[in-house]
Amino acid sequence: MTKLSVNLNKIATIRNARNCGVPSVTRAAVDAQNFGADGITVHPRPDERHIKYSDVYSIKANINVELNIEGYPSPKFLNLVDKVNPSQVTLVPDKPNVITSNCGWQIEDNFEFLQKIITRLKEKNIRVSLFVDADIKNIHAAKKVNADRVELYTEYYSKHYYTNRVNAIAKYIQASKCAKKNNLGLNAGHDLNLNNLKFFKTNIIDLLEVSIGHALISDSIYFGLENTIQMYKRQLQ
């Protein structure tokens, strides 16, 4: 069964609206774990506008499921990773001022940069995933740069799912086949939700993990966090 990693950025966004610590991001992580999440994802950005670096330490100390830290590999980010030692790091090419991740790595253009960072992380036994668009060129490059996994950026699929879901998923199917051929683990994330997740899961080969935040946390307002997590997990069965 594909694992569900719950992204807590939106919980932190609500918390940061008032300087009172409510809702608790750490409690949300523990609750999500207890409600069936297979992992927790956080994406601390340089301005700490949602997840704060202190949140990452607290979450790591209080959960037993895998912690996935996403982010651009700046010196500050890598220092955090060194200290926290998460199960997985997902490297993204975000510029500091982006609202949310909006593109994948062009790996060949950043080959030496990524290779150096991946080597550093793997020496600490941290699994490394690269956030990439669903194209064959980057899948092959991810293998050459020695990543463990790729995370397919699913915004295109989610955007076009309602008009033509067969066409929307076509390039992701090809990317998944290429990842399997290259012995790369396969993750996915961005704008996946209760409407489009099952079709994606059904058609993608060996999908190991999805990371879902915005839609899942939004749905939990209506359905409750425990029920929502179980609803998402049923889509992955």
C-alpha positions, 0 to 999 in steps of 0.5 A: 500500500502506498504510504501517506505522509501528511504535510503540516505546513497549513497547520503552522500557517494557522498557528502563526496568525496569532502568537499564542502557539495554537494550534500546536504543530507538534500535537498535530503531528502526533495526532496525525500519526495516531490517526494512521498517517505513515509519515509527517512532512514539513517544509521549513522556508527561510522566512519561517512563514509557516513551519518554524525550524523549532517545529522540526526539532519538536516534531522529530522528538515526538513521533515514531513514523518517518519524518520527511523534510522538504526544502531548498538545500541552503546552508541553513537548511542542511544544518537543520537536516544534519541536526535532526537526521530525518528519515527522508529529505526531499530537495526542491528548487524553490526560490525563497519568495515562492508561495508554494513549490511550482517546478521541479529540478532541472537536474542536469543543469544542477548536477554537481551541486545536487551530487555533492549534497546528495553524497553528504546526506547519504553519508548520514544514512538519510534517504534522498528524494528529488522533486521533479517534473514528470519527464524522462530526462530528469528521471534518468538524471536522478539516477545518475546523480545518485538519488534514492527516489524522485517525487513527481510534481503533480500540479499538471495532473491535478489541474487537467484531471477534470477535463481529460484525466487519461491525458493528464496522467499519461506522462506520469505513467511513463515517468513511473515506468522509467523510475522502475527501470532505473531502480528509483523509488517513486513519491508524488505530491502537489494538489492531490486530493480526495477526487483525483488521488485514487485514479493516480494511485491506480495508474502509477507503477510502484508508488511508494509515498504521497505527500499531501498537505493543503487539501488534506488539512482543508478537508479536515476542517469539514470531516475532522483530522482522524476521519480525513486521514482515513479517507485519504488512506482508503484512496490509496488501498 
